[in-house]
Amino acid sequence: MNKRWKGVLLLSLLIGAMLACSKQEEAPPGAGPMQPQAGKEKAHEAMREAHEGMKQVHEGAMAAMQMGKTVYEKTCAACHATGVAGAPKVGDKAVWAEHFAEGTEHLVQTAIKGKGAMPPKGGNPALSEEEVRAAVNYMIEQSR
C-alpha cells in the first residue's frame, strides 16, 4: 500500500477515535460513580467500531489493488509493459505524468471506450467497469 493510502487510513482512524471521545456523555448531577464509566465504555466501543470500519476500508483497498494487478497482468500488460503501438509503459513516470494531468476518471473512460490502437476494455469485453477502473488505478500507482 502506498504512503498516501496509509496516511488516509491513519487520519480516518484518528478522526474516528476523536469523534468517539467527543461523544462521551457527561454524568448528570447526582449520578453515581458508574455513570462516567458508562461513557468511557461507549467511547471505547465507538473506537472499536471505527477501527473495524478502517480495517474493512483497508481490506477493500487491498482487494481492489489485487484485482487491478490481476487484470493488468492478464489484459493490459501485453501492450503497457512493452509500449506496443505507443501504449504508455507502466512505470514510465514522465509519460504517465502527461496522462495524470487529464485526471483519473478520464483515464478510466478512455480505457473503457478505447483509444487509438487500444480497443475498448483493452480488448477484453468481459471486463466490468470496476475491473477496468481497478486496472487503471493499479497502473497509475505503479507509474507515480
N, C-alpha and C positions, 0 to 999 in steps of 0.2 A: 504494500500500500504506500502511495506516495505521501510526502510530507504534508501536502495540502489537505488530504483526506484525514490524516491523523490529527491535524490541527482542528479541523471542523468537528471531528468526533470528540476531541478533548474539550473544546469550547462548549459543545452541546451538553456534554456531561456536567460540566461546571455550572452552566446555566440551570440545568435541571436540579442540581443539588441546591443552588441558591434559591430557586423557586420553592423547593420543598421546605427549606428552612424558613422562608418568609411566610409559609402557610401555617406555621405553628400558632396555635391559639393561645391567647393569654388566659390564665386562670381567672374566673370571675371572683369578685370579692367574696371572701369567706369560704372559698373552696379548700378542700383538704389537700394534703400533700400528694395525693395520687394524681391530681389534675395536671400538673406540669409534666409528669411522666407520660401521660397520655398524649400530650402534644409532641413530645420527643419521639414517641413511638410512631405517630403519624408522619413525622418528618423523616424518620428512618425508612418507613415503608415507602414514602414518596421517592426517596433517594434510591431504594432498591428497584422501584418501578422505572425510574429514569435510567438506571444502569441497564436494566433488562431491555428497555427500548433502544438504548445506544448499542447494545450487543446485537439486536436484531438489525439495526441500520448497518452496522459493520458487516454482519454476515451477508446481508443483501448486496452491499457494495462489492464484497469479495466474490459472491456468486456471479454478479454482473461482469466483473472483470474476467473471471474464468470463462464465462460464456463468450465474451468478446475475444479472448485469446483463442478459444476453440474455433470460432467462426473465422477469425483471421487466418489461422493455420490451415483450415480446410478449404477456404474460398479465396480470401484476399491475398494471401502470401504469394500465390502464383505470379502476380504482377507487382505487388507492392514490396516484395522482398528483393526483387531484381531490377525494378524500374522499367519493365516491359511496356512498350508503347507510350512512354512518357509518364507512367504512373509514379507518383511521388514515393520514393523509397522510405519505408518506415525507419525512423532513426535519423533521417537527414533533416536536422533542425532548421537549416537555412531555408530549404524548400517548403517545409511544413509551416514555417513562420508566416509565409505569404498566405497560406490557406487558413491559418488561425485567425487572420485579420477579418475574414468573412464570417466567422462565428461557427460554433459547433453545429447549430441547427442547420445552417446552410450546407455544411459538410455531410450531415446525415441525409438531408433531402437529395443532395447530389448523388450519394451512394445508392439511395433507394431508386431514383429515377434513371441513373446512368448519365455519363457524360463522355463525349469523345469516343475513344476505343473501349471505355468501360461500359458494359451492359448494365441494365438495372439489376440491383442487388448483387453486383459482381458476377452476374451470370448464373446465380442460384435462385430462381424464382420461389423456391420452397422456403426461403428465409423470411421470418417475420420482421416487421419494422423494429421490434425490440432487439432482435438478434443483430440486425444491421447497425442499429444505434450502439449496441454494446461493442461491436467490432470497430466502429469508428472511434468510440471513446478509448478503446484499447490502443489503437494506432496513434491517437493523439498523445496518450500518456507515454508511449514508447518514443515519441518524437519531440518531446519538450526539452 
